[in-house]
């Protein structure tokens, strides 16, 4: 017992560092994986991925990625029939789920919609790391909001 009290700091550090090592294993499949712009374009082109822009109408600064399907997160989260309407678009000819890449300026929107998609059987759900800004910084095409 004396050893414990004399080395409480070292024991605490050991437990904390052990917890930090185990944490990534415990949270591995909770969120959506972040993709860079190169990975995103590759997935769009090679795997017929679907790019979904979750930004609300008042948050479209910088433009819209031409291939992106515009579905504000508020619509997907509030209306089940709206989600069901889009669900068919998210599948390929063999009725298999296509990879989905979410674009938003808000991490909360991505995590909530990502969870909704995963809960509904979509296993390949990703997000564009850095949102529309990273797309623009990479020199990739965008279209104006008015189109």
PEBEL-V31076 format. One record per residue. N is the residue number from 0. PHI is phi in radians with two decimals (none if undefined). PSI is psi in radians with two decimals (999 if undefined). D_LAST is the distance of its C-alpha to the last C-alpha in Angstrom with 1 decimal. Layout:
n={N | N}
phi={PHI | PHI}
psi={PSI | PSI}
d_last={D_LAST | D_LAST}
This chain:
n={0 | 1 | 2 | 3 | 4 | 5 | 6 | 7 | 8 | 9 | 10 | 11 | 12 | 13 | 14 | 15 | 16 | 17 | 18 | 19 | 20 | 21 | 22 | 23 | 24 | 25 | 26 | 27 | 28 | 29 | 30 | 31 | 32 | 33 | 34 | 35 | 36 | 37 | 38 | 39 | 40 | 41 | 42 | 43 | 44 | 45 | 46 | 47 | 48 | 49 | 50 | 51 | 52 | 53 | 54 | 55 | 56 | 57 | 58 | 59 | 60 | 61 | 62 | 63 | 64 | 65 | 66 | 67 | 68 | 69 | 70 | 71 | 72 | 73 | 74 | 75 | 76 | 77 | 78 | 79 | 80 | 81 | 82 | 83 | 84 | 85 | 86 | 87 | 88 | 89 | 90 | 91 | 92 | 93 | 94 | 95 | 96 | 97 | 98 | 99 | 100 | 101 | 102 | 103 | 104 | 105 | 106 | 107 | 108 | 109 | 110 | 111 | 112 | 113 | 114 | 115 | 116 | 117 | 118 | 119 | 120 | 121 | 122 | 123 | 124 | 125 | 126 | 127 | 128 | 129 | 130 | 131 | 132 | 133 | 134 | 135 | 136 | 137 | 138 | 139 | 140 | 141 | 142 | 143 | 144 | 145 | 146}
phi={none | -1.10 | -1.02 | -1.05 | -1.22 | -1.31 | -2.11 | -1.02 | -1.12 | -1.14 | -1.15 | -1.09 | -1.09 | -1.09 | -1.15 | -1.12 | -1.14 | -1.09 | -1.09 | -1.17 | -1.27 | -1.45 | -0.91 | -1.04 | -1.19 | -1.30 | -1.81 | -0.94 | -1.82 | -1.36 | -1.59 | -1.77 | -1.31 | -1.51 | -2.06 | -1.36 | -1.15 | -1.14 | -1.13 | -1.13 | -1.11 | -1.10 | -1.18 | -1.11 | -1.41 | -1.57 | -2.00 | 0.92 | -1.10 | -1.96 | -1.75 | -2.03 | -1.57 | -1.56 | -1.15 | -1.30 | -1.02 | -1.50 | -2.20 | -1.75 | -1.09 | 1.62 | 1.81 | -2.23 | -1.21 | -0.93 | -1.39 | -1.29 | -1.52 | -1.51 | -2.37 | -0.96 | -1.01 | -1.09 | -1.23 | -1.11 | -1.45 | -1.64 | -2.08 | -1.08 | -1.15 | -1.19 | -1.10 | -1.08 | -1.10 | -1.40 | -0.93 | -1.14 | -1.19 | -1.49 | -2.07 | -1.62 | -1.09 | -1.59 | 1.13 | -1.58 | -1.20 | -1.49 | -1.13 | -2.06 | -2.04 | -1.65 | -2.15 | -2.82 | -1.59 | -2.09 | -1.08 | -1.11 | -1.07 | -1.10 | -1.19 | -1.22 | -1.19 | -1.02 | -1.13 | -1.03 | -1.12 | -1.11 | -1.13 | -1.80 | 1.61 | -1.56 | -1.52 | -1.70 | -2.10 | -2.29 | -2.37 | -1.35 | -1.13 | 1.58 | 1.08 | -1.08 | -1.10 | -1.19 | -1.11 | -1.16 | -1.05 | -1.41 | 1.35 | -1.48 | -1.22 | -2.39 | -2.04 | -1.26 | -1.22 | -1.33 | -1.32}
psi={-0.60 | -0.67 | -0.75 | -0.87 | -0.57 | -0.42 | 0.50 | -0.66 | -0.81 | -0.69 | -0.71 | -0.77 | -0.71 | -0.77 | -0.76 | -0.81 | -0.64 | -0.74 | -0.70 | -0.54 | -0.60 | -0.47 | -0.85 | -0.58 | -0.63 | -0.56 | 0.23 | -0.83 | 0.28 | -0.93 | -2.98 | 2.53 | 2.42 | 2.39 | 2.49 | 3.09 | -0.67 | -0.77 | -0.66 | -0.86 | -0.65 | -0.75 | -0.66 | -0.75 | -0.71 | -0.57 | 0.19 | 0.73 | 2.79 | 2.23 | 2.12 | 2.08 | 1.94 | -0.03 | 2.55 | 2.84 | -0.55 | 0.10 | 0.62 | 0.52 | 2.49 | -0.29 | -2.99 | 2.44 | 2.22 | -0.68 | -0.14 | 2.43 | 2.12 | 1.88 | 1.67 | 2.45 | -0.58 | -0.59 | -0.81 | -0.63 | -0.45 | -0.51 | 1.89 | -0.69 | -0.52 | -0.75 | -0.76 | -0.61 | -0.72 | -0.40 | -0.71 | -0.58 | -0.41 | 0.16 | 2.71 | -3.01 | -0.47 | 0.22 | 0.38 | 2.57 | 2.36 | 2.73 | 2.44 | 2.29 | 2.11 | 2.46 | 2.21 | 2.78 | -0.09 | 2.09 | -0.58 | -0.75 | -0.75 | -0.78 | -0.68 | -0.81 | -0.68 | -0.75 | -0.73 | -0.81 | -0.80 | -0.69 | -0.37 | 0.40 | 0.06 | 1.95 | -0.59 | 1.50 | 2.20 | 3.01 | 2.62 | 1.97 | 2.15 | -0.07 | -2.68 | -0.53 | -0.71 | -0.60 | -0.81 | -0.77 | -0.52 | -0.04 | 0.35 | 2.72 | 2.55 | 2.73 | 2.79 | 2.84 | -0.40 | -0.29 | 999}
d_last={72.4 | 73.2 | 71.0 | 68.0 | 68.5 | 69.3 | 66.2 | 63.7 | 61.3 | 61.3 | 61.0 | 58.0 | 56.3 | 57.0 | 55.5 | 52.4 | 51.8 | 52.4 | 49.9 | 47.3 | 48.0 | 47.7 | 44.5 | 42.0 | 43.8 | 43.5 | 39.8 | 38.8 | 36.8 | 35.6 | 32.3 | 29.5 | 30.1 | 28.0 | 26.6 | 25.9 | 23.0 | 25.3 | 26.5 | 23.0 | 21.9 | 25.3 | 25.0 | 21.6 | 23.1 | 26.6 | 26.6 | 23.3 | 22.4 | 19.6 | 17.4 | 16.6 | 14.8 | 17.0 | 15.8 | 15.6 | 12.8 | 14.9 | 15.3 | 12.1 | 13.6 | 13.3 | 9.8 | 9.3 | 11.5 | 10.0 | 12.9 | 12.7 | 13.1 | 11.9 | 15.1 | 16.3 | 20.0 | 21.2 | 20.1 | 21.9 | 24.9 | 25.5 | 25.1 | 27.2 | 26.0 | 22.4 | 23.7 | 25.7 | 22.8 | 21.1 | 24.5 | 24.7 | 21.5 | 23.1 | 26.0 | 26.9 | 28.9 | 32.1 | 30.8 | 30.9 | 28.5 | 26.0 | 25.8 | 23.1 | 21.7 | 20.5 | 18.4 | 19.0 | 20.5 | 23.2 | 26.0 | 27.1 | 24.0 | 24.3 | 28.0 | 27.8 | 25.2 | 27.0 | 30.2 | 28.8 | 27.7 | 31.0 | 33.0 | 31.4 | 32.6 | 29.8 | 31.8 | 29.4 | 27.1 | 26.0 | 23.9 | 22.2 | 24.8 | 23.4 | 20.0 | 16.9 | 19.3 | 21.4 | 18.6 | 17.7 | 21.4 | 22.0 | 19.8 | 17.5 | 14.0 | 11.0 | 7.3 | 6.1 | 5.7 | 3.8 | 0.0}
